[in-house]
Amino acid sequence: MGVPSALCLAWALALGCAHPLIPPKPEAAGGGTPHGAEPPSNDTALAELCEDEGGFDAATLTENGTMVFFRGLEVWESAPGGGELRSRPLATSWPELGGPVDAALRLHHREPPQEHPQEPQETPQEQQSLFLFQGDQVWAYAGGRLRPGFPRRIEDEFPGVPGGVDAAVECHREECGGEMVLFFKGDTVFAFDVALRVAKPRSWPGLGPCGAALRWLGRFFCLRGPRFWRFRPPAGELPPGYPRDIRDFFIPCPGRGHGHGNASWGAAGDRCSAEPFQALLSDDSGQVHAFRGNVSFRLDSWRDGLHPWPLAQVWPGLEGEVGAAFAWDGRVYLIQGSQVSAFLPERGPRRVLGYPRALQDELGVASADAAFTCPGSAELYVIAGDRVRRVDLRETPRRAGEPLLLPHNGVDAAMCTRDGVILFHGASYHQYPSVGQLLGARRPAPPRSIAARFLHCPQ
């Protein structure tokens, strides 16, 4: 197994995502364990990490969506606000292990569809387990505590999987055809069927061995030494453009890739700061994207963490701030000043050929402070100042309707979901059950906290 580590994974490559908004329990913060004190920041250790040519021993997401990397007797993870990396001794959180980890795995049970996916209904700890592998044994934790009956032999918990695995990662029905766990040992991949409790060996010669494996927002990564590959189950296909250097994406190293951009994030990269968002959108698949400064957040992904990522890495080719955003007909539209770009979100956002285009030509408006479409509707509402104009996206050419008065004298962003229309201003949001009730309101709806509702920040 290998060695660097750290967290704040900004994967400039392919993104994807989804999952309902459910806040983590307070005791799960910082890795999902009840053990130990707040891990200290260590600039010297991070600098040494950035000079290292080794690799990770293991990597996974914890029960509360924190990304964790294991290296010898140390663990690296992101700070609560994102961006900064902190290290702590392995024994601080998992004293039962007594030695380095070979592989790590977060395994969660799938939840039934929720009527209101943005409203917290149950805690992730009740649905998930964290498995840590060492030699021929495995430890399982739930809610940060060792589960009864563990440690166990790996072959007893995962029949057909040998001891001494190099890496492990969960793979869901839409990705692997069933609920699976992929175990890596040398050049062999053991696909373990969670329901049938059987493992089948596979060969993915193009991928090779993995020192650590990670699933993040529906994308799969194999880490080996200082490099990583993205792969696609169930056949292990490799998209072009790999390998890439871990230190440009997984580690916030000064002057390099993701870390270089991170240095200029400031309060914009701290999800719990009072900095306003310039744009939000809920797309056709239920993904919620938020834009602030030069970073982008995914707000529907509690299982994978609410981390900030450099704007250009998430939305290739995009430069500068996003002022408004909306989704329609399988595309995401991002407005910047007098221009608009369209992206196809499938298999990682990619810009549609022919964009950016002039906002006036595309939508029939000259500017936009905010914009939104509601689920299943082709009607776009564009807000500028205290007025909103309706645009029928099915028309060619598109024309904006007469401006209608809003009960707000300017907003930062807007979004429409099955729960209604949500307008954002400063650190607060205002919610209306429908467009009609928004337009008929004489005064703003009561303000509520953006940080508490959408970012799961402590009160």
PyMOL commands that set and color helices and strands:
alter all, ss='L'
color gray80, all
select helices_A, chain A and resi 26-28+43-51+90-93+124-126+154-157+173-176+246-248+257-262+266-269+302-304+311-314+359-363+435-440+450-454
alter helices_A, ss='H'
color red, helices_A
select strands_A, chain A and resi 58-61+67-71+74-78+85-89+103-108+128-134+137-142+145-146+152-153+167-171+180-185+188-193+198-203+212-216+219-224+227-231+244-245+279-282+288-292+295-298+308-310+324-328+331-336+339-344+350-351+357-358+370-373+379-384+387-392+404-405+413-417+420-425+428-432+448-449
alter strands_A, ss='S'
color yellow, strands_A
deselect
rebuild
show_as cartoon
